[in-house]
Amino acid sequence: MKKYAEMTKEELIAEREALLKRYNDFKDMGLNLDMSRGKPGKDQLDLSMDLLKYNNYIEDGIDLRNYGILDGIPSCKKLFADLLDVEPKNILLGPNASLSIMFDYLAQAYSHGVCGSTPWNDIPDIKFLCPVPGYDRHFTILEYFNIKMINVPMKSDGPDMDKIEELIKDEKVKGMFCVPKYSNPQGITYSDEVVRRIAALKPAAEDFRIIWDNAYCVHELYDEGDTLLNIFDVLGDYGNEDMVIEVCSTSKMTFPGAGISALAASDNNIADIKRRLNCQTISYDKMNQYRHVKFFGDVEGIKAHMKKHAAIMRPKFEMVIKHLENELKTRGIASWINPKGGYFISLDVMNGCAKRTGELCKEAGVTLTTVGATYPYFNDPNDSNIRIAPSLPPVEELDIAAQILCVSVCIACAEKLLETK
Amino acid sequence: MKKYAEMTKEELIAEREALLKRYNDFKDMGLNLDMSRGKPGKDQLDLSMDLLKYNNYIEDGIDLRNYGILDGIPSCKKLFADLLDVEPKNILLGPNASLSIMFDYLAQAYSHGVCGSTPWNDIPDIKFLCPVPGYDRHFTILEYFNIKMINVPMKSDGPDMDKIEELIKDEKVKGMFCVPKYSNPQGITYSDEVVRRIAALKPAAEDFRIIWDNAYCVHELYDEGDTLLNIFDVLGDYGNEDMVIEVCSTSKMTFPGAGISALAASDNNIADIKRRLNCQTISYDKMNQYRHVKFFGDVEGIKAHMKKHAAIMRPKFEMVIKHLENELKTRGIASWINPKGGYFISLDVMNGCAKRTGELCKEAGVTLTTVGATYPYFNDPNDSNIRIAPSLPPVEELDIAAQILCVSVCIACAEKLLETK
């Protein structure tokens, strides 16, 4: 198959006709396939049902059913401390979603500042750095607090550090969101060099905070996954212990709606956050914390459990990749990264063709993540990025959905090229 | 026994000697009894263990283990709608504590205002009305957001409405916290007249909000409990539909640390709150919502369950009341209300004697709620109020604890009177 760029007008018209015929055949199937969100499939949820079989809720003589223990039960703090390789004293357990931890932390910075700094809401026009493409829910939080988002392009080993080192000279830049391992949506893991350069940042804003959303810390697809340098091991080398707030959760380990979340941070940040937590809650769900400890046992237990998820997820990723390889590569109209973990595949199509691809998919019964959502303000400057979430549909549905996606990409690109012929 | 006020100096000295002897005998027992917080006892927690036996998590074909359903599952929304006698569309289910709902709502008002009003943080010196004595955690939230608290004395049928109607003429007064049924700590239920006068308020502040903390809505101690007029039934009569945010939870029905909470409000308020929730979380714990629906079945199931709690709580309240009657009444140095529900007994001792009573109790191994905590800023102007929380200790321990409390009150009052003889 020729690259589209090398095709004549006539060849493109013929190609488009062939594509439309195939597309309409799919359309006639009246499908309803969802590749929009990183939702685990039912078979993944079934992996964790034993979580519910533990019903002794006494730990160290404390009745976990009752009030109290603001920062989480010791055994569960240790489990997450081991998982994130920090001290238990630097862990706070949270509600059922790390999203809430991040939102509540921004809310605290907004009303009270961080560690005694000026409340962010008293400083006009503050900004946050957003590696793009990125996670739409991070952008939603920043938009809620009216914090201006600045795009930082992702490279193959993490965000563009030259650009970041330049941007943080602006004291209005108060922080940055990062998904350092198997990034959402590209599945990129930050290299040691990038992590070190982040740890070494010298922002003009003393209250600069990096939200280190380690959502996919143990979410490998293959036996040998990527390794991420533990940023807390290097922050101290640069006197930046307080610069990073790390979060993670069991949302994609056990139950997305009923897991537990955790935050890791320096002693100063933990104390600062606990001052707010003391007013906001009495304790999070300790019974659920206990169930997770009993279910996983230890970090090795978590890793063994995640291998079961991988066995379910791997064929789904490979099915999508297979079709991308077969149908898009030779046409030279799209690029993507084959992730070794995480929940998404990020597809970059010819500029100006992403939205149209989304429309075509929708018409044929395939729902993608809203095209544009991977950029702040839904504004993908090139209209080229599409996030594919293969986790929810069964493999046989993905087989069809991926073909529909590929045909839609081809049609959108062919149309685009014909505009200028 | 003579009233202390009528005793001569010599009689008081003799009385104090006798009291101190008894007090020291208690002290020698080296006890450690806790009447500080409204913590249910273990036998109460055991009542709800069947909650954990349900493990089918499909409702209306939706897998409740997964992401989604921001405002809670329909069956559980209906359960709380029936409990609070509102429409399910006016219910939002929350996290494991209604305290978080209240904190997050104040945080939203602080950063974004309510229903489009000016963010409260942009208005200097705003104030909230606090019926006193009241719930310390309400005060903590207001203090966190630097909202000035104004005491409003409680009367036998609710807060002093004349005072409230006067105070709300100040547009800086943005709201009020109420515990309308079995108030914390007095156990007073607002009369229909008080509820109507609250519903009819015409505050100068258009964004005036009443946090209607109905924490003890079904927490009767006796078969015939108090009845509270449903404020949502009368708000409309005065065009005040948006003025009240009601909250409740299962903290004292099932598991304090692992229950579910709910908010009831007008369509406008629900829409306003959901705009924030959309940024803060994906969903709260739907599996726990489902367990509660299965466990209770319906409102009648909740009421039947609460009778089991009452059977455990009633003897504890009666044990404390018995000692108050026997030891304090005749001496004329204290007053209290015998509540028909809730979790507390509020004891008012001679002015200037509450803190000293707390110290004496502490020395003898009895922990009370920090004296003063029932007033904003821990400032009880008369130093007279003591909150007694009888739920946690077994009855036989309460027997001793209540005696120690009474002896301590008597000593503190005798000392006080002797100062002026």
HADDOCK unambig.tbl for C-alpha pairs under 7 A between the chains (distance, minus, plus):
assign (segid A and resid 39 and name CA) (segid B and resid 67 and name CA) 6.76 0.50 0.50
assign (segid A and resid 45 and name CA) (segid B and resid 65 and name CA) 7.00 0.50 0.50
assign (segid A and resid 65 and name CA) (segid B and resid 45 and name CA) 7.00 0.50 0.50
assign (segid A and resid 65 and name CA) (segid B and resid 255 and name CA) 5.33 0.50 0.50
assign (segid A and resid 65 and name CA) (segid B and resid 256 and name CA) 6.39 0.50 0.50
assign (segid A and resid 65 and name CA) (segid B and resid 257 and name CA) 5.51 0.50 0.50
assign (segid A and resid 65 and name CA) (segid B and resid 258 and name CA) 6.47 0.50 0.50
assign (segid A and resid 66 and name CA) (segid B and resid 255 and name CA) 6.09 0.50 0.50
assign (segid A and resid 66 and name CA) (segid B and resid 256 and name CA) 4.93 0.50 0.50
assign (segid A and resid 66 and name CA) (segid B and resid 257 and name CA) 5.11 0.50 0.50
assign (segid A and resid 67 and name CA) (segid B and resid 39 and name CA) 6.76 0.50 0.50
assign (segid A and resid 67 and name CA) (segid B and resid 256 and name CA) 5.32 0.50 0.50
assign (segid A and resid 67 and name CA) (segid B and resid 257 and name CA) 4.93 0.50 0.50
assign (segid A and resid 96 and name CA) (segid B and resid 284 and name CA) 6.78 0.50 0.50
assign (segid A and resid 96 and name CA) (segid B and resid 285 and name CA) 6.72 0.50 0.50
assign (segid A and resid 97 and name CA) (segid B and resid 281 and name CA) 6.79 0.50 0.50
assign (segid A and resid 99 and name CA) (segid B and resid 280 and name CA) 6.38 0.50 0.50
assign (segid A and resid 99 and name CA) (segid B and resid 281 and name CA) 5.84 0.50 0.50
assign (segid A and resid 100 and name CA) (segid B and resid 280 and name CA) 5.08 0.50 0.50
assign (segid A and resid 100 and name CA) (segid B and resid 281 and name CA) 5.39 0.50 0.50
assign (segid A and resid 103 and name CA) (segid B and resid 280 and name CA) 5.42 0.50 0.50
assign (segid A and resid 140 and name CA) (segid B and resid 279 and name CA) 5.90 0.50 0.50
assign (segid A and resid 141 and name CA) (segid B and resid 279 and name CA) 5.53 0.50 0.50
assign (segid A and resid 255 and name CA) (segid B and resid 65 and name CA) 5.33 0.50 0.50
assign (segid A and resid 255 and name CA) (segid B and resid 66 and name CA) 6.08 0.50 0.50
assign (segid A and resid 256 and name CA) (segid B and resid 65 and name CA) 6.39 0.50 0.50
assign (segid A and resid 256 and name CA) (segid B and resid 66 and name CA) 4.93 0.50 0.50
assign (segid A and resid 256 and name CA) (segid B and resid 67 and name CA) 5.30 0.50 0.50
assign (segid A and resid 257 and name CA) (segid B and resid 65 and name CA) 5.50 0.50 0.50
assign (segid A and resid 257 and name CA) (segid B and resid 66 and name CA) 5.10 0.50 0.50
assign (segid A and resid 257 and name CA) (segid B and resid 67 and name CA) 4.92 0.50 0.50
assign (segid A and resid 257 and name CA) (segid B and resid 283 and name CA) 6.27 0.50 0.50
assign (segid A and resid 257 and name CA) (segid B and resid 284 and name CA) 6.53 0.50 0.50
assign (segid A and resid 257 and name CA) (segid B and resid 285 and name CA) 5.53 0.50 0.50
assign (segid A and resid 257 and name CA) (segid B and resid 286 and name CA) 6.48 0.50 0.50
assign (segid A and resid 258 and name CA) (segid B and resid 65 and name CA) 6.47 0.50 0.50
assign (segid A and resid 258 and name CA) (segid B and resid 285 and name CA) 4.84 0.50 0.50
assign (segid A and resid 258 and name CA) (segid B and resid 286 and name CA) 6.91 0.50 0.50
assign (segid A and resid 258 and name CA) (segid B and resid 287 and name CA) 6.52 0.50 0.50
assign (segid A and resid 279 and name CA) (segid B and resid 140 and name CA) 5.92 0.50 0.50
assign (segid A and resid 279 and name CA) (segid B and resid 141 and name CA) 5.54 0.50 0.50
assign (segid A and resid 280 and name CA) (segid B and resid 99 and name CA) 6.39 0.50 0.50
assign (segid A and resid 280 and name CA) (segid B and resid 100 and name CA) 5.09 0.50 0.50
assign (segid A and resid 280 and name CA) (segid B and resid 103 and name CA) 5.43 0.50 0.50
assign (segid A and resid 281 and name CA) (segid B and resid 97 and name CA) 6.79 0.50 0.50
assign (segid A and resid 281 and name CA) (segid B and resid 99 and name CA) 5.83 0.50 0.50
assign (segid A and resid 281 and name CA) (segid B and resid 100 and name CA) 5.37 0.50 0.50
assign (segid A and resid 283 and name CA) (segid B and resid 257 and name CA) 6.28 0.50 0.50
assign (segid A and resid 284 and name CA) (segid B and resid 96 and name CA) 6.77 0.50 0.50
assign (segid A and resid 284 and name CA) (segid B and resid 257 and name CA) 6.53 0.50 0.50
assign (segid A and resid 285 and name CA) (segid B and resid 96 and name CA) 6.72 0.50 0.50
assign (segid A and resid 285 and name CA) (segid B and resid 257 and name CA) 5.54 0.50 0.50
assign (segid A and resid 285 and name CA) (segid B and resid 258 and name CA) 4.84 0.50 0.50
assign (segid A and resid 286 and name CA) (segid B and resid 257 and name CA) 6.50 0.50 0.50
assign (segid A and resid 286 and name CA) (segid B and resid 258 and name CA) 6.90 0.50 0.50
assign (segid A and resid 287 and name CA) (segid B and resid 258 and name CA) 6.50 0.50 0.50
